[in-house]
Amino acid sequence: MNVLITGCNTGIGLGMTSAFAERGDHVIAACLSTSPELSELENVTVVEGIDVTDGAAVERLAKEVGPDGVDVLICNAGVNQDSPGLEDIDVDKLMTMYDINALGAVRTVLAVLPHMKEGGKIMFIGSGGMGTLQVLAYPSTGNYGYRMSKIALVSFAHGLARDIKPRGIAVSVTSPDAVDTPLLRGVIEEGRTGQAILEMARDIYTVGRMLRDRVDDLSMDTSPEWNRTLAGERAIPKDLLAQLEF
Ligand SMILES: NC(=O)c1ccc[n+]([C@@H]2O[C@H](COP(=O)([O-])OP(=O)(O)OC[C@H]3O[C@@H](n4cnc5c(N)ncnc54)[C@H](OP(=O)(O)O)[C@@H]3O)[C@@H](O)[C@H]2O)c1
């Protein structure tokens, strides 16, 4: 199976690259620049210089796809450079997050879609707590830009899933809960969340395998899938979902 993932040098992208590669899948691993951990993996083609805000770079990534095409595309690259609350909102940061987290995934999909196999799968890495679910069932405040960018991603995924249904390509937005990555540690250092979150954060290699399982489970029957936990359970319970007004 050929898997293409963005943001692979570290964090969840590295964990997923390792998970697919260890069982013999071939991974095209896009990154801004590689890391020792990524470079040492087998079954991996590392493609550096892939800034998802740069359309030409993403087109170059698509050219790395061989004649066999792509079975699985995972749009993972993302940042969280937010401000804690309403009074701190910095519109330039909001624009940056939208450009990377939402439009970066759009650019990647548009470039790679012509190379996707019939029956392929596309997974977006969302954020359950701050985007995918919270705005619907568990509303709260703060981290405006990050949440807005992830909701935009869900919106794109839903439209995309319907448009590419005739090709048999399934789509999901999957939320990895808390994961011990440079992104999460940056948020803690800035005081936007407490140190205690690290106690429940999983490591990148465990999460990489769990996300691989979610990809394996994804099918046209559940596409567009957005309401599953990492363990594959329903994130918003059915009875609560039924009470929500859309
Ligand atoms: N960690 C969590 O608890 C958590 C929870 C829910 C969702 N997520 C989501 O999971 C995804 C991965 O996050 P992570 O925690 O693994 O963060 P991370 O460790 O900071 O990794 C983010 C990856 O995205 C890359 N990246 C950043 N800007 C980019 C750009 N403009 N173009 C291309 N690549 C870019 C980074 O490259 P560099 O290292 O070179 O900057 C890195 O490879 C993100 O979408 C994030 O929102 C994370």
The ligand as an SDF file (V2000), in Angstrom:
LIG
                    3D

 48 52  0  0  0  0  0  0  0  0999 V2000
   -0.3870   16.9320   19.7960 N   0  0  0  0  0  0  0  0  0  0  0  0
   -1.6740   16.9240   20.0810 C   0  0  0  0  0  0  0  0  0  0  0  0
   -2.0640   16.7540   21.2530 O   0  0  0  0  0  0  0  0  0  0  0  0
   -2.6830   17.0940   18.9830 C   0  0  0  0  0  0  0  0  0  0  0  0
   -4.0390   16.9270   19.3290 C   0  0  0  0  0  0  0  0  0  0  0  0
   -5.0020   17.0590   18.3350 C   0  0  0  0  0  0  0  0  0  0  0  0
   -4.6230   17.3270   17.0310 C   0  0  0  0  0  0  0  0  0  0  0  0
   -3.3000   17.4870   16.7180 N   0  0  0  0  0  0  0  0  0  0  0  0
   -2.9800   17.7440   15.3010 C   0  0  0  0  0  0  0  0  0  0  0  0
   -2.0620   16.7750   14.8570 O   0  0  0  0  0  0  0  0  0  0  0  0
   -1.2820   17.2880   13.7750 C   0  0  0  0  0  0  0  0  0  0  0  0
    0.1870   17.0700   14.0670 C   0  0  0  0  0  0  0  0  0  0  0  0
    0.4980   17.8270   15.2390 O   0  0  0  0  0  0  0  0  0  0  0  0
    1.6830   17.4190   16.2340 P   0  0  0  0  0  0  0  0  0  0  0  0
    1.1450   17.5150   17.6090 O   0  0  0  0  0  0  0  0  0  0  0  0
    2.3380   16.1680   15.7860 O   0  0  0  0  0  0  0  0  0  0  0  0
    2.6080   18.6980   16.0100 O   0  0  0  0  0  0  0  0  0  0  0  0
    4.1800   18.8290   15.6920 P   0  0  0  0  0  0  0  0  0  0  0  0
    4.9120   17.8110   16.4560 O   0  0  0  0  0  0  0  0  0  0  0  0
    4.4880   20.2730   15.8930 O   0  0  0  0  0  0  0  0  0  0  0  0
    4.2320   18.4510   14.1540 O   0  0  0  0  0  0  0  0  0  0  0  0
    3.6110   19.2770   13.1940 C   0  0  0  0  0  0  0  0  0  0  0  0
    4.1770   18.9440   11.8360 C   0  0  0  0  0  0  0  0  0  0  0  0
    3.6500   19.8980   10.8740 O   0  0  0  0  0  0  0  0  0  0  0  0
    4.7500   20.4760   10.1800 C   0  0  0  0  0  0  0  0  0  0  0  0
    4.4510   21.7990    9.6690 N   0  0  0  0  0  0  0  0  0  0  0  0
    4.2190   22.9440   10.3520 C   0  0  0  0  0  0  0  0  0  0  0  0
    4.0030   23.9610    9.4910 N   0  0  0  0  0  0  0  0  0  0  0  0
    4.0840   23.4410    8.2480 C   0  0  0  0  0  0  0  0  0  0  0  0
    3.9520   23.9720    6.9440 C   0  0  0  0  0  0  0  0  0  0  0  0
    3.6850   25.2760    6.7220 N   0  0  0  0  0  0  0  0  0  0  0  0
    4.1040   23.1300    5.8740 N   0  0  0  0  0  0  0  0  0  0  0  0
    4.3700   21.8280    6.0830 C   0  0  0  0  0  0  0  0  0  0  0  0
    4.5310   21.2590    7.2790 N   0  0  0  0  0  0  0  0  0  0  0  0
    4.3710   22.0690    8.3570 C   0  0  0  0  0  0  0  0  0  0  0  0
    5.8690   20.5100   11.2030 C   0  0  0  0  0  0  0  0  0  0  0  0
    7.1200   20.7280   10.5880 O   0  0  0  0  0  0  0  0  0  0  0  0
    8.3440   21.3750   11.4620 P   0  0  0  0  0  0  0  0  0  0  0  0
    8.6120   20.4210   12.5970 O   0  0  0  0  0  0  0  0  0  0  0  0
    9.4680   21.4730   10.4770 O   0  0  0  0  0  0  0  0  0  0  0  0
    7.8320   22.7100   11.9250 O   0  0  0  0  0  0  0  0  0  0  0  0
    5.7140   19.1110   11.7880 C   0  0  0  0  0  0  0  0  0  0  0  0
    6.2380   18.1640   10.9120 O   0  0  0  0  0  0  0  0  0  0  0  0
   -1.6650   18.7620   13.6460 C   0  0  0  0  0  0  0  0  0  0  0  0
   -2.5930   18.9030   12.5860 O   0  0  0  0  0  0  0  0  0  0  0  0
   -2.3150   19.0810   14.9750 C   0  0  0  0  0  0  0  0  0  0  0  0
   -3.2380   20.1220   14.8890 O   0  0  0  0  0  0  0  0  0  0  0  0
   -2.3260   17.3800   17.6650 C   0  0  0  0  0  0  0  0  0  0  0  0
  1  2  1  0
  2  3  2  0
  2  4  1  0
  4  5  1  0
  4 48  2  0
  5  6  2  0
  6  7  1  0
  7  8  2  0
  8  9  1  0
  8 48  1  0
  9 10  1  0
  9 46  1  0
 10 11  1  0
 11 12  1  0
 11 44  1  0
 12 13  1  0
 13 14  1  0
 14 15  2  0
 14 16  1  0
 14 17  1  0
 17 18  1  0
 18 19  2  0
 18 20  1  0
 18 21  1  0
 21 22  1  0
 22 23  1  0
 23 24  1  0
 23 42  1  0
 24 25  1  0
 25 26  1  0
 25 36  1  0
 26 27  1  0
 26 35  1  0
 27 28  2  0
 28 29  1  0
 29 30  1  0
 29 35  2  0
 30 31  1  0
 30 32  2  0
 32 33  1  0
 33 34  2  0
 34 35  1  0
 36 37  1  0
 36 42  1  0
 37 38  1  0
 38 39  2  0
 38 40  1  0
 38 41  1  0
 42 43  1  0
 44 45  1  0
 44 46  1  0
 46 47  1  0
M  CHG  2   8   1  16  -1
M  END
$$$$
